[in-house]
Amino acid sequence: MAESLSLQQARKLVLHAQRLPTTPPKGNAITATLNALEAMSYVQIDTISAIERAHHHTLWNRNPKYQPHHLEQLVEQKQVFEYWSHAAAYLPMRDYRFTLVRKTALKSGELDHWYPRNPKLMAQVLSRISNEGPLKAKDFDNAPSSLKKTKPADWSSKPAKQALEYLFMQGDLMIIRRENFHKVYELTQRVLPDSANTLLPSQEEYSRFLITRFLQANGIGQASEIAYLRKNTKISIQHHLNVMQEEGALIALDVAGKRYFCLSEHLDSLNMPLRRKKLHILSPFDNLLIQRKRMQALFNFDYLLECYLPETKRQYGYFSLPILWDAQLVARMDCRVDRKRKILHIHHLVLELSLRKKVKAFHLALTTGLKAFLTLNQCQDFVLHKTTQLS
């Protein structure tokens, strides 16, 4: 029997789990960053730089004291590492063991990679890094003197980069840092801390891990959401959701006629207040938003990142940022930073229908939120070009 929750209650569970709105973090700033990343289970990395990059933006929304060098420092300290979640991401080192499932599947051929496998080139790449130390893709632009007999095409940047990425994805290499956003690769055995657990999880352990981490980070979830972009996992996840419910570890919920699951202890957060007046300007790649169908179902927010569309087909703008306020997604604003002049251009601010009776209060909250957002983006002022109220 599923317990019935209203959409408002479901949102409360989700927002508390996502640490939104944020509460003042405990401990020093970098510890707060690590705690936030561990609570979310991953932070997506993205290359778009219209504003501050997504991984920094997302962590800043959970830790107001966040600084971009925190991630570099945590990677150097081997508390955080780069790998794949549903996309390229920073992950807590405590979860390293569970990346071995994908790595083993790639190495065995059970899982396909988007690049073709080139064993000969991969062996040469590994040999160079083993002998020379950490290298970037551009270090392979030309063949080393010891490999002059190698065909030049094999050492052009693109094939070498593909080999590096394949070796990284199957676990032979790790990324020890980035230099001007370029990945620096090193042998995994020279990077992993001695404390890292390298025992391959069983299918049951892996499914239970995915379920637990998702629900810890997101409050409630369905099998399809937990298995999002994780090939061949949905059937096992659904089975173990049912098993964990029978064991009493999970509670089944009915939210607007849809079945969700929740960790038993998380229902207590319904009794905790939300900081509704706190406004958050979110990244399009924020953990809260990354599954668009979920946001539509739970928050009635229809969101599409339009930078991938032709300009003529964009409704809201190139890089439109969802805005969370009063426990709802109430607006979006298309932004771009002019770094030379240190000005944030808000090309289009769009207010959802739900704001019609709260516009004044929202603008006061937005004014406060923009002050912090300017600091994140190293801007001194902003220009609002256009506002639209949906009707």
N, C-alpha and C positions, 0 to 999 in steps of 0.2 A: 504494500500500500504506500503510495507516494504522498508526502506531506505537501499541502498546497501553499504556495507563496505568491504574493502579488508581484507585479513587475517592479514596483518601488522597493520592495524588500529584496528582490533578486539583485537589483542595481546596488543596493547597499552592501550586500555580500561581495559583489564583484569589486566595488570601489575600495572597500576596506582591504581586500586581498591585494589589490593593485597599488595600495598605499597612495590613493588619490581620494580627496585632497591629502597632501602630505602633512604629517605632524613633525614638529621639531625633532631632528634626528639626535640620537644619543651617541656619545663618544666623539672622537675627533672626526674631521671631515672625510678623510680617506677611509676610515673604518665604516662610516655611514654609507659611503659609496659601495663598498664591498657588501655590506648588509643588504643594501637595496638590490644589488645585482643577484645576490643569492636568493633573496625573496622572490624576484621575478623569474629566476632560473636561466635567463639569457637576456642579452640586449642586442638587437639587430644592428649590424654595421651597414651603412649606406654611403655612397659616393657623392650624392647630390649635395651641392654646397650653396644653394640659394640663400639659406640661413645656416646657422651652426649645424654641423652634421648630426644625423639622427641619433647615434649612440650617445653623444654628449648631451643632446637635447633631452633624450628620454631619462637619463640618469639625473640630470639637473632637476627634472620635474619631481623626482623622489627625494632629492637631497639638495636643498637650496644652497648649500656650501660647496657643491660640486665644482671641481676644476678639471679642464681637459687633460691635465697631466696625471690625474688619478689613475686612469686606465693604463697609461704607460707604466706607471709605478707598480700597479698591481700585477701586470704581466711580468715585469722584471722581478718582482718578488715571488713569482710562480703561484700566485693565489687566483689568477684569472688567465684564461687562454683563449685563443681563437679557434673556432671550428664551426660546424654546421648545426643549426637548429632546424627551423623550417627554411632558413636562409643563412648567409654568413653572419656570425654572431660572436660576441664575447660570452664565455661561459665560466661559471665558478669551477675552480680546480677540483673541488670536492666531488663533482659529477663526472670527472674524466672517464671513469670506468665505463659509463654508459654510452660514450661515443664509440667504444670498441665494437658495438654491434654493427653500425654502419661501416666502419673501417674494415672489419672482417668480411662483410658481404661484398664490399668493393674489391678487396684483394682476391677473393675467391671467384669473382665473376658472377656471383648471385645477384648483385645489384649493378646496374649500368651507370657509368659515368658519362657526363655530357661531352667529355673529350675522348678521342680514340686512345687506346692503350698502345704505347710504344716501348716495349720492355728494354730494347737496346738503349734507347735514349735515356730512359729512366735510370738504368744502371749507370750510365755515364754521368748523369746529373748527381746521383747519390755519391759516386766516387769523387767527384770534384768537391762537393760539400764536406765529405769525410776528410779529404786531404787539405782543403783550403779554409774550412770553417764556414760561417754563415754567409750566404750569398742571396742576391736579388735576381729577378728575372733578367734585368739588363746586363748583369755580369756574364750572361751567356750569349751576348750578341755576337761574339766571335769565338771560334774554337781555340782552346788553350794549345800551347805549343806541343804538348804531349799527345794531342789528338788531331794532328794535322791530316791524318788519313781519313778522318771523318768527313763525310760530305758536308759542304758549307750549309746546305739547306737544313741539315739536322741541327745546326747551332744558331739558326736565325731565331729572333726573339720569340716569335709565336710558338713554334714547336717546343722550345725549351720551357716556356711558361706553362704550356699544357702539361708537360712532364712534371714540372714542379707542383702544379695543382693536383695532379693525379696522385703523386707521392704524398702530398699533404692530406688529401682526402682519405687515402687508405692507411694513413697513420705512420708512415716512415719519416715524415718531416713535420715540424711544428713551426709556427711563426713566432719569432722571439721579440720582434718589434716591427714598427713601420717607420720608414724614413721618407718624409714628404708623401705619406700615404702609400708608399711602395712596400710590399711585404718583404721581410728578411727571413729566409728559411734556414733552419738548422736541423740536424739529426735529432729525432725524438729522444733517443737514449741520452743525449747530452743536455736535454731541456727538462725532462720530467723530474719533479722532486722525488726523493727517496720514499716519501710517504704516500705517493700516488698508488692507488689500487689498480692493478692491471689484469685482474681476473675477469675473463669474459662472462657477462651475466647470462643466465638462462633466459629463455623466452618469458617465463613467468616473472622472473626478477625484473626484466626490462619493461614488461607491460605494467607491473605494479609501480615501478619507478615513474613511467610516463604519466600514469593516472595521478599519483600522489603529487608529483611536482606541478602538474597542470592545475590541480584543484587548490594547492597551496597558493599558487600565484594568481589564480583567476576566480577563486571563490566557488563557482559552479561550472559544470561542463557536461558535454555529451561525448559519446564515443567518436563521432565524426570530427569534433573540435580537437579532441586529444590526439587523434591520429592525423591531424592536418598536415599534409605534405610529407607524411611518413609512410612510405610504401609498405604494403603487406602487414600492417599492424592493427587495422580496425577490428578484425574478427577477434583477435586475442584480447584487445582492449575491452571490447564489449563483454566478452566472457568474464574477464577478471573484474570488471565493474560489478557484474552480478554476484560474483563470488565474494568480493569485498563488502557488498551490501549485506549478504547473508552472514558474514562474519561480524557485522556491526561497525565496521570501519567507515562505511559510507552510508549516507541517507539519500533516498530517492526523493526528488522534488517535482512537483507539477507547477510549471510557470507558464501561464497563459496557454494551457493545453499542451505544452511541450515538456518532455521528461528530461530532467537534469539530475546530476549527482553532486553531492557536497560531502566534504569530510565532516564527520560527526561533530567534532569540536568547533567547526567554523560557524555553526548556527548561533553560537554565543555572540558573535559580532553584530547580530541584529539588535542587541541591547546597547551597542556602543554608538554614540552620536557621530555624525559626519560634520566636517567643517564646511558647511554648504556655501558660506560667503567667500571662500577661497577659490580663486579662478586659476585654471591651468590652460595655457596655450600648448597644445600637444603636437608632437611630430606625427606626420602621416604613418610613420613606422613604429609608433609607440605600441608597446605590448597590449595595451587596452584595445587598440583599434585594428590590429593586424588582420583579424578575421572579420571581413566586412559583413557577411551574412549574420554573424553573431551580434554585431552592433545594431544591425537593422532589427533583429528580433528582440533584443533586450533594451535598447535605447531609442528605438524608432528613429535611427539616424542613418540615412542613405548616403554613404560616402564613397567617392571614387577619386583616386589621385589622378589628376588630369594632365600631369606633365608628359604622360605617355600617349596622349591624344594629339591629333593635329590642332593647331591653334583655333581653327574655325569651329571645332566641335567642343571647345571648352565652355562650360557654363559658369564656373566659379573662378577659374584661373589656373596658372601653371603649377603652383605649389601652395595649395590651400590647406591651412592648418585648422583642425577641429579645436573648438574651445569648450572646455568642461566647466560648468558653473551650476550651483544649486543642484548637484547630483544628477545633472543632465548634460547632454551634448547640445548646446544651444546656439552655436554660431560657427562660422569658419571664416578665415581670412587668408587671402592670397598675399604672400610676403616675399620680398627679396631684399637682401642687404646690399647697400652701396658701401663697400668697405673703404674705398678711398675717401669718401666724405663722411663716413660713419653715420649714415642715415638708414633707418629701416623704412622701406617703402611698403605700405599696406595698400596694394593696388585695388583690393576689393574685400570689403567686410560684409558678410551676408548673415543676417539674423534669422533664425528659425521662427516658425509660426508661434512656438511656445513662449516666445519672448514678448509678444505684443503688449502684455500688461505689465512687463517688468523691465522695459527698455532703460529707464533712468537708473535703476539699481544696477543693471548689467553694465552700463557705461561707467559707473563709478568703480565697479570691480575690475573692468577692463583697464581703466586708467592706472589702477594700482598694479595690475598684472603686467602691463606693458613696461613699467619702470624696471622691473626685474628682468623682463625679456630683453630689453635694450642692453642691460649689463651682460647677459649671456652672449649676445651677439656683438659686443664691443661697439655699440652705437651710442651716440649722444642725443639723438632725437629721432622722431618718426614723422612720416607724412601719410595721412589718410586720404586716398584719392577718390574712393567711391564707397558708398554704403547702400545696401539693398535690404529691405524688410520683406521676407517671404509672406505671402498671403494665401 
